[in-house]
Amino acid sequence: MSRKNEKIAAMIASHQGQDLDAHYLGYFECFNRQLFYEAHEVLESLWLADRHGPNGAFYKGLIQLAGGFVHLQKHRPGPAAALFKLAQANLKLYPPHHERLEMSRVLSLLDEWLRNLRSADGRYDLLGRAPELVLERNYRERQSST
């Protein structure tokens, strides 16, 4: 096993026993640490298992979102924008709150980065403006009060 795979396995293991799948939680940990390639890798096993299921497009959209930022890290804004647009199309299929993720925030993040890429004329800076995805903590309380 490579050091990267060991790192990913350890991250997944650290999320075992929680209320959401460890791979799903690992995705957010990687994403928020700007480990976008690793975020993609962590979530891929969930997507492969549910490719044609109810969360197939959801996982695919999140993978595309991370992939877009991988391209930005490699200074490839065109492929990043293409993946962001694909992510939007997939994530728009889901309700406003899905798997403890507020979809409007994710879609706003995608809109913001697409606008940034269109207006940047090839100049953009990922550092210092790193995106963050936050899972809702009070999801159950909000659900029970509605």
C-alpha positions in Angstrom: 0.0 0.0 0.0 1.4 3.4 -0.9 1.8 6.2 1.7 -1.1 8.1 0.1 -3.3 5.0 0.3 -2.2 4.5 3.9 -3.1 8.1 4.7 -6.5 7.8 3.1 -7.2 4.5 4.9 -6.3 6.1 8.2 -8.5 9.0 7.5 -11.4 6.7 6.7 -10.8 4.6 9.8 -10.9 7.8 12.0 -14.5 8.3 10.9 -15.7 4.8 11.5 -18.7 4.4 13.9 -20.2 7.8 13.2 -23.7 8.4 11.9 -22.6 8.9 8.3 -20.4 6.6 6.1 -16.7 7.0 6.9 -15.9 7.6 3.2 -18.4 10.4 3.0 -17.0 12.1 6.1 -13.5 11.5 4.9 -14.4 13.3 1.7 -15.2 16.5 3.6 -12.1 16.3 5.8 -9.9 16.0 2.7 -11.8 18.7 0.8 -11.6 21.2 3.6 -7.8 20.5 4.0 -7.4 21.2 0.2 -6.6 17.6 -0.4 -8.9 17.5 -3.4 -7.4 14.5 -5.2 -7.7 12.5 -2.0 -11.3 13.7 -1.5 -12.0 12.3 -4.9 -10.3 9.0 -4.1 -12.1 8.7 -0.7 -15.6 9.2 -2.2 -15.1 7.1 -5.3 -15.8 3.8 -3.6 -19.2 5.1 -2.5 -20.0 6.3 -6.0 -18.9 3.0 -7.6 -21.3 1.1 -5.3 -24.2 3.5 -5.9 -23.5 4.7 -9.5 -27.0 3.9 -10.6 -28.6 4.3 -7.2 -30.3 7.3 -5.6 -27.0 8.9 -4.6 -25.1 8.1 -7.7 -25.3 11.6 -9.3 -24.8 13.2 -5.8 -21.5 11.4 -5.2 -20.5 12.0 -8.8 -21.1 15.7 -8.4 -19.1 15.9 -5.3 -16.2 14.0 -7.0 -16.4 16.5 -9.9 -16.3 19.4 -7.5 -13.1 18.1 -5.9 -11.8 17.3 -9.4 -12.3 20.9 -10.5 -10.1 22.1 -7.6 -7.5 19.5 -8.5 -7.3 21.2 -11.9 -7.1 24.6 -10.3 -4.2 23.4 -8.2 -2.5 22.3 -11.4 -3.2 25.7 -13.0 -5.7 24.4 -15.5 -8.8 26.7 -15.3 -10.5 25.4 -18.4 -10.9 21.8 -17.2 -11.7 23.1 -13.7 -14.6 25.1 -15.1 -15.8 22.1 -17.2 -15.9 19.9 -14.1 -17.6 22.6 -12.0 -20.4 22.8 -14.6 -20.8 19.0 -14.6 -20.9 19.1 -10.8 -23.6 21.7 -10.9 -25.7 19.6 -13.2 -25.5 16.6 -11.0 -26.0 18.3 -7.7 -29.0 20.3 -8.8 -30.9 17.1 -9.0 -31.1 16.9 -5.2 -33.3 18.6 -2.6 -32.1 21.7 -0.7 -30.8 19.5 2.2 -29.3 16.2 1.2 -27.1 13.9 3.3 -26.7 16.7 5.8 -25.3 19.0 3.1 -27.0 22.3 2.3 -27.1 22.2 -1.4 -27.7 25.9 -1.9 -24.3 26.6 -0.3 -22.6 24.1 -2.5 -24.3 25.4 -5.7 -23.4 29.0 -4.6 -19.8 27.9 -4.2 -19.8 26.5 -7.7 -21.4 29.7 -9.1 -18.8 31.8 -7.3 -15.8 29.8 -8.7 -17.3 29.8 -12.2 -17.7 33.6 -12.0 -14.1 33.9 -10.7 -12.8 31.8 -13.5 -14.7 33.8 -16.2 -13.5 37.1 -14.8 -9.9 36.2 -14.0 -8.5 36.2 -17.5 -6.3 33.3 -16.6 -5.3 34.8 -13.3 -6.8 33.1 -10.2 -5.5 32.3 -6.8 -6.8 29.2 -5.0 -4.6 29.8 -1.9 -6.2 32.1 0.7 -9.6 31.6 -0.8 -9.9 27.9 -0.3 -13.5 26.5 -0.4 -15.0 24.8 2.5 -17.9 22.4 2.7 -19.8 22.1 6.0 -22.2 19.3 7.0 -25.2 20.4 9.0 -24.9 19.4 12.6 -28.5 20.1 13.7 -30.1 18.2 10.9 -32.1 15.8 13.0 -33.4 18.6 15.3 -34.4 20.7 12.2 -36.1 17.7 10.7 -38.1 16.9 13.8 -39.3 20.4 14.2 -40.8 20.6 10.7 
